Amino acid sequence: MSDSLILSAKDFAALVFFLAVWVFFARAASRKLFGRVSLTTAMNAQREAWMRAMAERELRMVDTAIMSGLQQGTAFFASSCIFAIGGCFALLGATGEVLAVLSDLPYIGSPSRVLFETKVLGLVTLLAYAFFKFGWSYRLFNYCSILIGAVPQAHIGEAITPEIKAAVARAGQMNILAGKHFNSGLRGIFFSLGYLGWFVNAGVFALTTLILLAVLIRRQFFSAARGAVLA
C-alpha cells in the first residue's frame, strides 16, 4: 500500500513541518514574538507617519518618487517569479536528464519520476503564490498613489480637519496593505529557497526549513534594521 503513495511518511512529515513553519513565521512577523515588536510592525507605523507628513507637503514629488520606487521593486519581483516558473516547466521537460544527474549525486539516491515531478509542481505553486501576491501589491501601491493625490493639504500650524484625518488614514491603510502583500510575496520566494532542500531528501528539507526560519526570525526581531527603525 505504501509503495503506491507518492510521498513517504518522512516526506509528508517534512512537508507538514515546512507549512507549519511558514504559518508560524507569517503570524509572528505581523505581530509580536515573545513581546518583541517585529520589523514589519515597526515599519507599518512608519508608513502611517509618512502619510501624516505627506499631508503637510504642498508639493508631493518626494512621495510620488517613493511610490514609484516601491512599484518598480514590486514589478521586478513579479517578473522574476514568472521567469522562475518558466524555468520549472523547462525542468519538467527535462525530467529524464535531471534524474540521471541526481542519481549520480551522493546522499540523494534514485528519486522516482513521479515524486520529482510532484516536487517541481510544488515549487511552481510557491512561485505562483508569490507572483499573485506581488501582482496584487503592485495594484495596491497604484491605488495608494491615487489616495495620496486625494489627500487635501494640511497647513502647518493649523488644526487638521476630520476630512484630512480620514484621507490620511485611508492612504496609510492602503500603503500598509500593499506592503503586507509585498512581504507575503517575498516570504514565498524565501520559503521556495528552503523548499529546494526537499530535492535532496526529507531530512535536508527539514534542515533547510529550520535554517531559513532562524535567518528570518533574526531579521525580523533581532536585526540592526529593526534597531534602526525603533531607535
C-alpha positions as CSV (number, residue, x, y, z in Angstrom):
1,M,0.0,0.0,0.0
2,S,2.8,2.5,1.0
3,D,4.6,1.8,-2.3
4,S,1.7,3.2,-4.2
5,L,1.8,6.5,-2.4
6,I,3.7,9.4,-3.9
7,L,5.0,10.8,-0.6
8,S,6.7,8.6,2.0
9,A,5.9,9.2,5.7
10,K,9.2,11.2,6.0
11,D,8.4,13.4,3.0
12,F,4.9,14.0,4.3
13,A,6.1,14.9,7.8
14,A,8.8,17.3,6.3
15,L,6.2,19.0,4.1
16,V,3.8,19.5,7.0
17,F,6.7,20.9,9.1
18,F,7.5,23.3,6.3
19,L,4.0,24.6,6.0
20,A,3.7,24.9,9.8
21,V,6.9,26.9,10.0
22,W,5.6,29.2,7.2
23,V,2.3,29.8,9.0
24,F,4.1,30.4,12.3
25,F,6.5,32.9,10.9
26,A,3.8,34.8,8.9
27,R,1.8,35.3,12.1
28,A,4.8,36.2,14.2
29,A,6.1,38.8,11.6
30,S,2.8,40.6,11.5
31,R,2.6,40.9,15.3
32,K,5.0,40.2,18.1
33,L,7.2,37.3,19.1
34,F,7.7,36.9,22.9
35,G,6.9,40.6,23.4
36,R,9.3,41.8,20.7
37,V,7.8,44.0,18.0
38,S,8.6,42.8,14.5
39,L,10.4,44.9,11.9
40,T,7.3,44.7,9.7
41,T,5.1,46.1,12.5
42,A,7.6,48.9,13.2
43,M,7.7,49.8,9.5
44,N,3.9,49.9,9.4
45,A,4.0,52.6,12.0
46,Q,6.5,54.5,9.8
47,R,4.1,54.1,6.8
48,E,1.4,55.9,8.8
49,A,3.9,58.6,9.9
50,W,4.8,59.1,6.2
51,M,1.2,59.7,5.2
52,R,0.8,62.2,8.0
53,A,3.9,64.1,6.9
54,M,2.8,63.9,3.3
55,A,-0.4,65.7,4.1
56,E,1.6,68.8,5.2
57,R,3.6,69.0,1.9
58,E,2.3,71.3,-0.8
59,L,4.5,69.7,-3.4
60,R,4.5,65.9,-3.2
61,M,7.1,64.9,-5.7
62,V,9.1,63.1,-3.0
63,D,6.1,61.0,-2.1
64,T,5.3,60.1,-5.7
65,A,9.0,59.2,-6.3
66,I,8.9,56.9,-3.3
67,M,5.7,55.3,-4.6
68,S,7.3,54.8,-8.0
69,G,10.3,53.1,-6.4
70,L,8.0,50.8,-4.5
71,Q,6.1,49.9,-7.6
72,Q,9.2,49.2,-9.6
73,G,10.6,46.9,-6.9
74,T,7.3,45.0,-6.8
75,A,7.2,44.7,-10.6
76,F,10.8,43.3,-10.6
77,F,10.0,40.5,-8.2
78,A,6.7,39.7,-10.1
79,S,8.7,39.4,-13.3
80,S,11.3,37.3,-11.6
81,C,8.6,34.8,-10.4
82,I,7.4,34.4,-14.0
83,F,10.9,33.6,-15.2
84,A,11.4,31.1,-12.3
85,I,8.1,29.4,-13.1
86,G,9.1,29.1,-16.8
87,G,12.4,27.5,-15.6
88,C,10.4,25.0,-13.5
89,F,8.4,23.9,-16.6
90,A,11.6,23.6,-18.5
91,L,12.8,21.4,-15.7
92,L,9.7,19.2,-16.1
93,G,10.5,18.8,-19.8
94,A,14.0,17.5,-19.0
95,T,13.0,15.3,-16.1
96,G,14.8,12.2,-17.5
97,E,18.1,14.1,-17.8
98,V,17.8,15.7,-14.4
99,L,17.0,12.3,-12.7
100,A,20.1,10.9,-14.4
101,V,22.2,13.6,-12.8
102,L,20.6,13.3,-9.4
103,S,21.1,9.6,-9.3
104,D,24.9,10.1,-9.5
105,L,25.0,12.6,-6.6
106,P,25.7,11.3,-3.1
107,Y,23.0,11.3,-0.3
108,I,20.2,11.6,-2.9
109,G,19.7,8.2,-4.2
110,S,17.4,7.5,-7.2
111,P,14.2,9.6,-6.8
112,S,11.2,8.4,-8.8
113,R,9.9,10.3,-11.7
114,V,6.5,10.9,-10.2
115,L,8.0,12.2,-6.9
116,F,10.4,14.5,-8.7
117,E,7.6,16.0,-10.8
118,T,5.4,16.4,-7.7
119,K,8.2,18.4,-6.0
120,V,8.7,20.6,-9.1
121,L,5.0,21.3,-9.3
122,G,5.1,22.2,-5.6
123,L,7.8,24.7,-6.3
124,V,5.7,26.1,-9.2
125,T,2.8,26.5,-6.7
126,L,5.1,28.5,-4.3
127,L,6.3,30.8,-7.1
128,A,2.8,31.3,-8.5
129,Y,1.6,32.3,-5.0
130,A,4.5,34.8,-4.8
131,F,3.6,36.2,-8.2
132,F,0.0,36.8,-7.4
133,K,1.0,38.5,-4.1
134,F,3.4,40.8,-5.9
135,G,0.8,41.5,-8.6
136,W,-1.8,42.5,-6.1
137,S,0.7,44.5,-4.1
138,Y,1.6,46.4,-7.3
139,R,-2.0,47.3,-7.8
140,L,-2.5,48.4,-4.2
141,F,0.5,50.7,-4.4
142,N,-1.1,52.2,-7.5
143,Y,-4.3,52.7,-5.5
144,C,-2.3,54.2,-2.7
145,S,-0.8,56.8,-5.2
146,I,-4.3,57.8,-6.1
147,L,-5.3,58.1,-2.4
148,I,-2.2,60.3,-1.8
149,G,-3.3,62.6,-4.5
150,A,-6.7,62.8,-2.9
151,V,-5.4,63.9,0.5
152,P,-6.1,67.7,1.0
153,Q,-3.1,69.8,2.1
154,A,-2.8,70.3,5.9
155,H,-1.3,73.7,6.5
156,I,1.4,73.7,9.2
157,G,0.2,75.4,12.4
158,E,-3.4,74.9,11.6
159,A,-5.8,72.3,13.0
160,I,-6.1,69.2,10.9
161,T,-9.7,68.7,9.8
162,P,-11.6,65.4,10.2
163,E,-11.6,65.2,6.4
164,I,-7.8,65.3,6.2
165,K,-7.5,62.8,9.0
166,A,-9.8,60.4,7.2
167,A,-7.9,60.8,3.9
168,V,-4.6,60.3,5.6
169,A,-6.0,57.2,7.3
170,R,-7.2,55.7,4.0
171,A,-3.9,56.3,2.3
172,G,-1.9,54.9,5.3
173,Q,-4.1,51.8,5.5
174,M,-3.8,51.2,1.7
175,N,0.0,51.6,2.0
176,I,0.1,49.0,4.8
177,L,-2.0,46.5,2.9
178,A,0.3,46.9,-0.2
179,G,3.3,46.3,2.0
180,K,1.7,43.3,3.6
181,H,1.1,41.6,0.3
182,F,4.6,42.5,-0.9
183,N,6.1,40.9,2.2
184,S,3.9,37.8,1.6
185,G,5.4,37.6,-1.9
186,L,8.9,37.9,-0.6
187,R,8.1,35.3,2.0
188,G,7.0,32.9,-0.8
189,I,10.4,33.4,-2.5
190,F,12.3,32.9,0.7
191,F,10.5,29.7,1.5
192,S,10.9,28.4,-2.0
193,L,14.6,28.5,-1.4
194,G,14.1,26.4,1.8
195,Y,11.9,24.1,-0.3
196,L,14.8,23.2,-2.6
197,G,16.2,21.1,0.2
198,W,13.4,18.6,-0.5
199,F,15.1,17.7,-3.8
200,V,17.8,16.1,-1.7
201,N,15.7,14.3,0.9
202,A,13.2,14.9,3.6
203,G,15.9,15.3,6.3
204,V,17.7,18.1,4.4
205,F,14.3,19.6,3.7
206,A,13.6,19.9,7.4
207,L,17.1,21.3,8.0
208,T,16.9,24.0,5.3
209,T,13.5,25.0,6.7
210,L,14.9,25.4,10.2
211,I,17.9,27.4,8.8
212,L,15.5,29.6,6.8
213,L,13.3,30.2,9.9
214,A,16.4,31.2,12.0
215,V,17.5,33.7,9.4
216,L,14.0,35.2,9.0
217,I,13.5,35.4,12.8
218,R,16.8,37.2,13.2
219,R,16.0,39.7,10.5
220,Q,12.5,40.4,11.9
221,F,13.3,40.5,15.6
222,F,17.0,40.9,16.2
223,S,18.5,42.7,13.2
224,A,20.2,46.1,13.0
225,A,17.5,47.2,10.7
226,R,14.9,46.7,13.4
227,G,17.0,48.6,15.9
228,A,17.4,51.5,13.5
229,V,13.6,51.8,13.0
230,L,12.9,51.6,16.7
231,A,15.8,53.8,17.8
